[in-house]
Amino acid sequence: MPRPSWSRWIAATCFCGFALAASRATASDFLHVRSDDASIRDLLRSGYDRSPTFRALVDDIESRPGILYIEPAVKLSRGMHGALLHAVGGSLEIPIFRVLLKTNLGRDEAMAILAHELQHVLEVLRAGFLADAAAMARLFGALDHQTEDSKFETEDARAITSRVQSELQANRR
């Protein structure tokens, strides 16, 4: 059997390398998790590359119908660093969510907060379409037994924040 020529071997190797690189998602490849802000897209890309938990959250959202827009916010109420807005747009088939992320956070902190908010989006998606802010408040009220005001938190989102922080520390870049 004749040996393949070097040019064919190189072409095959390059093709395999390009195919492998194309199979890894990047923030610009996301169809459902979006931002018009370059710094947020960079956080998405970095979080996706450095944290398996962050990657799993994004992949889960990407696998579901719906769109998430992430926007920068200079200031958020009640000392929050990120927030899933309780107004859902879109339709029953394709809900549209908005997350605000505070702009003056350190990179790793911002990625952990973003993961926290991604978890909240998944909590809503798993519950089904919630047509209004009152329905979202009822959902998060049921998930958060410690709330005393309309600022809701869930144990899963708190755990995600800690896990992503640990993964980011272990995988510094």
N, C-alpha and C positions, 0 to 999 in steps of 0.2 A: 504494500500500500504506500503510495507516495506521500511524503510529508507535505503539509500545507506550506505555502510560501509565507515568508515573513510579512508581506503586505496584507495577506488575508488574516494572519494571526493577529496583527496589530489592529486591523479593522474590526475583527470579532471582539477583541479585548476592549476597544474603545466603545463599541456598541453596548457591550455588557455594562461597562462603567456608566454610560449615559442612561441606560435603562434603570440601573440601580439608583442613580441620583434622581431620576425623574420619579421614582416610586416614593421617595421621602417627601412628605408634604412640607411646604413652607407657608409662611403667613400670607404670601400673595396667592397661594393656591386655595385658600379657604373660600368656600362658597357661602357658608352660613355665618361665619364669624368674621366681621368686617370692621374696618375703621378707615376714615379718611385721613387720620393723623399718622404721619410717618413714625413718630416716636412710639405710638401705641402698636403699630404694626411691627416695629422692632422688638417691643416687649413680648408680643405674641410669638414671634419667631424664636426669640431667646428662651422663653418659657417652654415652648414646644420642644426645643432641642435639649434643654438641660433637665427637665423634670418629667419623669414618666407619668406622674399623676396629672400634671398640667396637660400633657399630650393626650391622655385618656379622656379628660374633660372636653377638650377641643374636638377630638375624634367622635365622641358621643354626640355632641351638639351637631357636628357636621353630618352625622348619620340620620338626623331627624329633620322633619319638615319645620321650617322656621328660619328666621334671620335675626342675628344679634348684631347691633351696631354699638361699638364702644367709642365713647367720646371723652375728650379731656375736660376736666372741670377745675377751675382755679380754687373754688371754695365749695364745700358741701356742708349741709346743715348738721347740727348735733355732733360735731367732731368726727364725722364719718370720713373714711378714705376712699370708699367706693360705694356705689349704690345701683341696684337694679330698680329702675323706675317701674312703678306699679301700673302704669298705663300701657296696655298691650295694643299695638296696632295690627294692621294686616287683616287676615281672615281666619276662619276656622281651619282651613287647610295650611295656611302659611302665616303663623303669627309673627309679629315683628316686635323685638324687645330692644330696649336701650339700657346700656350700663354706662354710668359716669365713673371716671377714675381721676382721682386728685392728681394734679400735675407735679407737685413738689415732693414726691416720694423718692426714696432711693430705688435703684433698679430692682433689686431682689425683693424689697418690700412691695413695690408696685406689682411685680409678677405674682406674689403670694396673694395680694388683695384681689388682683384680677382673677386668679384661680377661685378664690372665695365667691366672687360674683358669678363666675361660670357655673359653680355648683348651684347657686340660687336659680340660675336660668334652667338648669337641668331639673331641679325640683319642680319648677312650674311645668316644663315640658312633660315630665313623667306624670303629672297630675291631670294633664289634658288641657284643652283650651280654657283659659280664664278670661272672660269677656271684659272685665272691668277691674278697676282698682280695688273695689270692695271684695271681689272674689279672690284676688291675690292676697289681700289682707287676711281674709278668713283662712286661706291655705297656710300662710306663714304663721298666723296665730295658732293654728293647730299643731304646727311643727315646732314652735318656740313656746315652751311653757314658762319661760322666765321673763317675758316681755311685760313692761309696765307702760309702754307708750307705743306709738306706731313704728318704732325702729325695731325691726324684727331681725333675729339671728337664729340660726339652726345649728345643732350639734354637728351635723355633717359638714356644714360650711366652715365652722371653727376648726374641725379636724383637718379639712383640706388645707386650710391656711398653714397650719403647723407642719403638715406632711410636705407641702411644697417648699416651705422655708428650709426644712431639713435637706430635701433633695437639692435645692439650689446651693446650699452651703457645701454639700458633698461634691458638687459638680461646678466649682467656680470657674469662670472664664474671664 
